[in-house]
Amino acid sequence: MLKYILRRLILLIPLLIGISLISFLVMHLAPGKPTDIQTQLNQKVSLQVRERLEKLYGLDQPVMVQYSNWIKRLVRLDFGESFVDGRPVRNKISERIPITLIINILSLLIIFSIAIPIGIFSAVKVGTFFDRAMTVFVFIGFAMPTFWLALLLMKWFGVTLQWLPVSGIRSIDFEHMSFFGKLLDYARHLFLPVMISAFTGLAGLSRYMRANMIQVLRQDYIRTAYAKGLSANRIYFRHALKNALLPVITILGLSIPGLIGGSVITESIFAIPGMGKLFYDAVMARDYPVIMGILVIGAFLTLIGNLIADVSYSLADPRIRESEK
């Protein structure tokens, strides 16, 4: 197992370089330059000023030279400085990560605590009213656009009922609140973003859990357990559930990049200063260092998530360990 992990970690290096190279080339192929936003809106800016800005940002050099310079900085964990405000990209990212982590961890907890029981009971009660009702609920979750649901709930809870705020993560008078008042204010601001993020992921995971549970319940060892006279709860939750959860491990591993990457749509609609909003603003401003910094972090976490999922899968299933041997 240790050799397998070391081999996978070594293979991450060329994969990460390949992903970063493709992302860098695609980013430069996109129309528009970072200097366009700063110069095109000002008619007094001359051609010489534009050339000076491009030289300042290093955009006058060939693309591969720019990429090699960027790689040299990346080895030192230096993502460069933002073209928008000149701040280090590492500082801008570190400021946005905590709020994104909070939202995505809370939504994941809600997803797994609700989707797994729904999947189990839908598989046990196949064809019943509960199963059909959950199927309709899941199809609605798949078909409903996130931005439309967010705007609908904002209008309902924020405008019509005026129960919850519709933007930001804290109120204007936040500094004058007590400790518990600040916690309540954070909770009121994060309620809608967390619920919307959880609702979109709830539908898919519950279907995965239902399909896996139905497949496991049709195995021979489950029939043997019934023949031995074991109770239904013991068969479902001790024998079947452990094997039905194996594919969910893969989904959990692939959820790691989303913990940091955030949701561009949700954070942009609710004006939440997270990683998703930062990435959206960087794309609109053609802020190349910030874009590449977020893309590299997302790619690295995706590869690590795949590795964690594979290792967890082999630890949970003895058959995979035997096949590796």
C-alpha positions in Angstrom: 0.0 0.0 0.0 2.8 2.4 0.8 4.5 1.8 -2.5 1.2 2.4 -4.3 0.7 5.7 -2.5 4.3 6.8 -3.2 3.9 5.9 -6.9 0.7 7.8 -7.2 2.2 10.9 -5.5 5.1 10.9 -7.9 2.7 10.6 -10.9 0.9 13.7 -9.6 3.8 15.9 -10.6 3.6 15.4 -14.4 -0.2 15.4 -14.3 -0.2 18.7 -12.4 2.3 20.2 -14.9 0.2 19.0 -17.8 -3.0 20.4 -16.4 -1.4 23.8 -15.6 0.1 24.0 -19.1 -3.2 23.4 -20.8 -5.0 25.8 -18.4 -2.3 28.5 -19.1 -2.6 28.1 -22.9 -6.4 28.1 -22.9 -6.4 31.2 -20.6 -4.2 33.1 -23.1 -6.2 32.0 -26.1 -9.4 33.6 -24.6 -10.2 37.0 -26.1 -9.2 40.1 -24.2 -6.1 41.0 -22.1 -5.8 42.3 -18.5 -4.6 45.6 -19.9 -7.8 46.1 -22.0 -10.0 46.8 -19.0 -7.5 49.4 -17.6 -7.0 51.2 -21.0 -10.0 50.8 -23.2 -12.3 52.8 -20.8 -9.9 55.7 -20.8 -9.6 57.5 -24.1 -6.5 59.4 -23.0 -4.4 56.3 -22.6 -1.8 56.1 -25.4 -0.3 53.1 -27.1 2.9 53.6 -25.2 1.1 53.3 -21.9 -0.5 50.1 -23.0 2.9 48.7 -24.0 4.4 49.7 -20.7 1.6 47.9 -18.8 2.1 44.8 -20.9 5.8 44.9 -20.2 5.1 45.4 -16.5 2.9 42.3 -16.4 5.2 40.3 -18.6 2.6 40.0 -21.3 5.0 41.1 -24.0 6.9 37.9 -23.8 6.0 34.6 -25.6 3.5 32.4 -23.9 5.9 29.6 -23.1 8.3 32.1 -21.6 5.5 33.4 -19.4 4.6 29.9 -18.4 8.2 29.0 -17.5 8.5 32.1 -15.3 5.2 31.2 -13.7 6.4 27.6 -13.0 9.6 28.9 -11.4 7.5 31.0 -9.0 5.2 28.1 -8.3 8.0 25.9 -7.1 8.6 28.4 -4.4 4.8 28.4 -3.7 4.6 31.9 -5.1 1.5 32.5 -7.2 2.5 36.0 -8.2 0.7 39.3 -7.7 -2.8 40.2 -8.8 -3.1 42.4 -11.9 -6.0 44.2 -10.3 -4.7 45.5 -7.0 -1.1 44.2 -6.9 -1.6 42.1 -3.8 0.0 38.6 -3.5 -2.4 36.0 -4.9 -1.6 33.7 -1.9 -2.9 36.3 0.5 -6.1 36.9 -1.5 -6.8 33.2 -1.6 -6.1 32.6 2.1 -8.6 35.3 2.9 -11.4 33.7 1.0 -10.8 30.0 1.9 -12.4 30.1 5.5 -15.9 31.2 4.4 -15.9 28.7 1.5 -14.8 25.9 3.8 -17.6 26.7 6.2 -20.3 26.8 3.6 -19.2 23.6 1.8 -18.5 21.5 5.0 -22.0 22.4 6.3 -23.6 21.5 3.0 -21.7 18.2 2.8 -22.8 17.3 6.4 -26.4 18.0 5.5 -26.2 16.1 2.2 -24.7 12.9 3.7 -27.0 13.0 6.8 -30.1 13.2 4.6 -29.2 11.6 1.3 -27.9 8.3 2.8 -31.1 7.6 4.8 -33.3 8.5 1.8 -31.4 6.2 -0.4 -31.6 3.3 2.1 -35.3 3.6 2.7 -36.0 4.1 -1.0 -34.1 0.9 -1.7 -35.8 -1.1 1.0 -39.3 0.2 0.1 -38.9 -0.1 -3.7 -42.1 0.8 -5.6 -43.9 2.2 -2.5 -45.3 5.7 -2.2 -42.2 6.9 -0.3 -39.9 5.6 -3.1 -41.9 7.3 -5.8 -42.2 10.6 -3.9 -38.4 10.6 -3.4 -37.9 9.9 -7.1 -40.1 12.9 -8.0 -38.2 15.0 -5.4 -34.8 13.9 -6.9 -35.9 14.7 -10.5 -37.0 18.2 -9.4 -33.6 18.6 -7.7 -31.8 17.6 -10.9 -33.9 19.8 -13.2 -34.1 22.9 -11.0 -31.4 25.5 -12.0 -29.4 26.6 -9.0 -29.5 30.3 -9.9 -33.3 30.2 -10.3 -33.8 28.5 -7.0 -31.5 31.0 -5.3 -33.4 34.0 -6.7 -36.7 32.4 -5.8 -35.7 31.8 -2.2 -34.1 35.3 -1.9 -37.4 36.9 -3.0 -39.5 34.7 -0.7 -37.4 34.7 2.5 -35.6 38.0 2.0 -38.1 40.3 0.3 -41.6 39.0 0.9 -41.2 37.6 4.5 -38.0 39.6 5.4 -36.8 36.7 7.6 -33.3 36.3 6.2 -30.7 38.6 4.6 -30.0 38.1 0.9 -26.4 39.1 0.4 -23.1 39.1 2.2 -22.0 37.2 5.3 -22.7 39.7 8.1 -24.8 42.8 8.8 -23.7 46.4 8.9 -23.9 46.7 12.7 -22.0 43.4 13.1 -19.2 44.9 15.2 -21.7 46.2 17.8 -23.3 42.8 18.4 -22.6 40.4 21.3 -20.9 37.1 20.7 -24.1 35.1 20.4 -25.5 37.9 18.3 -22.6 37.6 15.8 -23.1 33.8 15.6 -26.8 34.3 14.9 -26.0 36.9 12.3 -23.6 34.6 10.5 -26.2 31.8 10.7 -28.9 33.9 9.2 -26.6 35.0 6.3 -25.3 31.5 5.6 -28.6 29.7 5.8 -29.8 30.1 2.2 -26.4 29.5 0.6 -25.9 26.3 2.6 -29.4 25.0 1.9 -29.1 25.7 -1.8 -25.7 24.0 -2.0 -27.0 21.0 -0.1 -30.2 20.7 -2.2 -28.3 20.5 -5.5 -26.0 17.7 -4.1 -28.7 15.9 -2.2 -30.5 14.6 -5.3 -27.5 12.9 -6.9 -26.1 11.3 -3.8 -29.5 9.8 -2.8 -29.9 8.2 -6.2 -26.4 6.7 -6.0 -27.2 5.3 -2.5 -30.5 3.9 -3.7 -29.0 2.1 -6.7 -26.1 0.7 -4.7 -28.4 -0.5 -1.9 -30.8 -2.2 -4.3 -27.9 -4.0 -6.0 -26.5 -5.2 -2.6 -29.8 -6.4 -1.4 -30.0 -8.7 -4.3 -26.8 -10.5 -3.5 -26.6 -14.1 -2.4 -25.2 -13.4 1.0 -28.2 -11.2 1.8 -30.5 -14.1 1.0 -28.4 -16.3 3.2 -28.7 -13.8 6.1 -32.5 -13.8 5.6 -32.4 -17.7 5.7 -30.5 -17.7 8.9 -33.3 -15.7 10.5 -31.4 -12.4 11.1 -33.5 -9.3 11.7 -34.2 -6.9 8.9 -32.5 -4.0 10.6 -29.3 -6.0 11.2 -29.3 -7.1 7.5 -29.8 -3.6 6.2 -27.5 -1.6 8.5 -24.8 -4.1 9.3 -24.4 -6.3 6.2 -25.8 -4.4 3.3 -25.0 -0.8 4.2 -21.3 -1.3 4.5 -21.0 -2.6 1.0 -23.5 -0.1 -0.4 -21.4 2.8 0.9 -18.3 1.8 -1.1 -19.2 4.0 -4.2 -20.1 6.8 -1.9 -16.4 6.9 -0.7 -15.4 7.9 -4.3 -18.0 10.7 -4.3 -16.7 11.9 -0.9 -13.1 11.9 -2.3 -14.2 13.9 -5.3 -15.9 16.4 -3.1 -12.6 17.6 -1.6 -11.9 20.1 -4.5 -15.3 21.6 -4.0 -14.5 22.3 -0.3 -11.9 24.9 -1.4 -13.1 25.8 -4.9 -16.5 26.9 -3.8 -19.6 27.5 -5.9 -19.2 30.3 -8.4 -23.0 30.6 -9.0 -24.1 30.6 -5.3 -21.3 32.9 -4.0 -21.9 35.3 -6.9 -25.6 35.5 -6.4 -25.4 36.0 -2.6 -22.3 38.3 -2.9 -20.3 36.0 -0.6 -16.6 36.8 -0.5 -15.5 33.2 -1.1 -13.3 31.3 -3.5 -16.0 31.0 -6.1 -16.6 34.8 -6.1 -12.9 35.4 -6.3 -12.5 33.1 -9.3 -15.5 34.8 -11.1 -14.1 38.3 -10.5 -10.7 37.2 -11.7 -12.1 35.8 -14.9 -14.1 38.9 -15.6 -10.9 41.1 -15.0 -8.6 38.7 -16.8 -6.5 38.5 -13.7 -4.2 35.7 -14.9 -2.2 35.1 -11.6 -5.4 34.7 -9.6 -7.0 32.5 -12.2 -4.0 30.2 -12.4 -3.6 30.1 -8.6 -7.2 28.9 -8.1 -7.0 26.4 -11.0 -3.8 24.8 -9.8 -5.2 24.5 -6.3 -8.3 22.9 -7.7 -6.4 20.5 -9.9 -4.1 19.5 -7.0 -7.1 18.9 -4.7 -8.8 16.9 -7.4 -5.8 14.6 -7.8 -5.4 14.2 -4.1 -9.1 13.5 -3.8 -8.8 10.7 -6.3 -5.9 9.2 -4.4 -7.8 9.4 -1.1 -10.8 7.8 -2.7 -8.7 4.9 -4.1 -6.9 4.3 -0.9 -10.1 4.4 1.2 -11.8 2.1 -1.3 -9.0 -0.5 -0.9 -9.1 -0.2 2.9 -12.9 -0.7 3.0 -13.0 -3.6 0.5 -10.6 -6.5 1.2 -11.1 -7.8 -2.4 -9.3 -4.8 -3.8 -6.4 -5.3 -1.5 -6.1 -8.9 -2.6 -6.2 -7.9 -6.3 -3.4 -5.3 -5.7 -1.3 -7.9 -4.1 
